[in-house]
Structures are given as C-alpha cells and as structure tokens.
Amino acid sequence: MRYVAAYLLLVLGGKSSPTVSDIEKLLASVGVNVDQSKANYVVNQLKGKSLEAVMAEGSSKLGSMSAAAGVSGPAEAVTTSDSKLEAKEEAKEDTDDSDGDMGFGLFGEDD
C-alpha cells in the first residue's frame, strides 16, 4: 500500500509517470526501506494509465459489491458485544463501593 500511496503522491505532486527511483526517493525521505519488487510491480501496473481512469475503474468495482453481503454478521456481533458491555458496566456499578476511599476506610466511617 505504501508504494501505491507514494505513486499517488508523486502524481499529485506533478510527476505524470513516476519511476521506481522516484518512489525510492520519496519513501527514503521519510525513513522507509523500499522493496524493489513491490515498487516495480506498482510502476508496471500503473505505467501509461491515467490516475483518474484507474480510480474510476476501482470505484466501479466497489460499487458492484453487494452492500448487504456480510452486514448481518458483523452488525450482530457489534450489537451483541455492546449489550454485553452494557451488562458488564451495570454489574460493576452495582458492586462498586461509592465511598470514594477505594475501600481503605480512610475517612472514618468504620472508626
């Protein structure tokens, strides 16, 4: 992902066709080591393509994904975990000493 991000930053910065060397320089400037094979792959896949066209193609692929796919599973899990968390918090409130001295008897109630 860092190689794609570097490529996009270079294009947005005015480089119409960034090279592996450009990506290396950018990533090295922020202390990131470069894997040559990954940088080459990104450059080769995006060579000669318009950034806008690539993004439009990606957006159309995302748009074709079913919005309902997988929603019931994670949504139910979140709802279940939220209700468990609320129950746990209620139980904690019921058993919590509210005398403010953390159970050490520093304020003389038991004296």
C-alpha positions in Angstrom: 0.0 0.0 0.0 2.9 2.4 0.7 4.1 2.1 -2.9 0.7 2.9 -4.3 0.4 5.9 -1.9 3.9 7.1 -2.9 3.0 6.8 -6.5 -0.2 8.7 -6.0 1.6 11.4 -4.0 4.1 11.8 -6.8 1.4 12.1 -9.5 -0.4 14.6 -7.4 2.9 16.5 -7.0 3.2 16.9 -10.7 5.0 13.7 -11.9 2.9 12.3 -14.7 4.7 9.0 -14.8 6.7 8.3 -11.6 9.6 5.8 -11.7 10.8 3.3 -9.2 13.6 5.7 -8.4 11.1 8.5 -7.7 9.3 6.1 -5.3 12.6 5.2 -3.6 13.5 8.9 -3.1 10.1 9.7 -1.6 10.0 6.8 0.7 13.6 7.2 1.8 12.8 10.8 2.7 10.5 9.5 5.4 12.8 6.7 6.5 11.0 3.8 4.8 13.0 0.9 3.2 11.9 0.0 -0.3 11.2 -3.5 -1.6 12.3 -3.2 -5.3 9.9 -5.9 -6.5 6.9 -4.2 -5.0 7.9 -0.8 -6.3 8.5 -2.3 -9.8 5.1 -4.0 -9.7 3.2 -0.8 -8.8 5.1 1.2 -11.5 4.5 -1.5 -14.2 0.8 -1.9 -13.3 0.2 1.9 -13.5 2.5 2.7 -16.4 0.7 4.6 -19.2 -2.6 4.7 -17.3 -4.4 7.8 -16.2 -4.8 8.1 -12.5 -8.4 9.2 -12.9 -9.2 6.2 -15.1 -7.6 3.8 -12.5 -9.6 5.4 -9.7 -12.8 5.3 -11.7 -12.3 1.6 -12.5 -11.7 0.9 -8.8 -14.8 2.8 -7.8 -17.0 0.9 -10.3 -15.7 -2.4 -8.8 -16.5 -1.2 -5.3 -20.0 -0.1 -6.5 -20.7 -3.6 -7.8 -20.2 -5.2 -4.5 -23.3 -6.1 -2.6 -23.9 -3.7 0.2 -25.9 -6.4 2.1 -23.1 -9.0 1.9 -21.7 -9.7 5.4 -23.6 -6.9 7.1 -25.7 -9.1 9.3 -22.7 -10.9 10.8 -20.5 -8.0 11.9 -23.5 -5.8 12.8 -24.9 -8.5 15.0 -21.5 -9.1 16.6 -21.3 -5.4 17.4 -24.8 -5.3 18.9 -24.1 -8.4 20.9 -20.8 -7.0 22.2 -22.4 -3.7 23.0 -25.1 -5.3 25.1 -22.6 -7.5 26.9 -20.5 -4.4 27.6 -23.6 -2.6 29.0 -24.5 -5.5 31.2 -20.9 -5.7 32.5 -20.9 -2.0 33.3 -24.2 -2.3 35.1 -22.9 -5.2 37.2 -19.8 -3.2 38.0 -21.9 -0.2 39.1 -23.9 -2.5 41.4 -20.9 -3.8 43.2 -18.8 -0.7 43.2 -18.1 0.9 46.6 -19.0 4.6 46.2 -17.4 5.8 49.4 -14.6 7.3 47.4 -11.8 6.0 49.5 -11.3 2.8 47.4 -12.1 0.5 50.4 -9.3 1.7 52.6 -11.5 3.3 55.3 -9.5 6.5 55.4 -12.5 8.7 56.1 -13.6 7.3 59.4 -16.9 5.6 58.5 -15.8 2.3 60.1 -13.9 4.0 63.0 
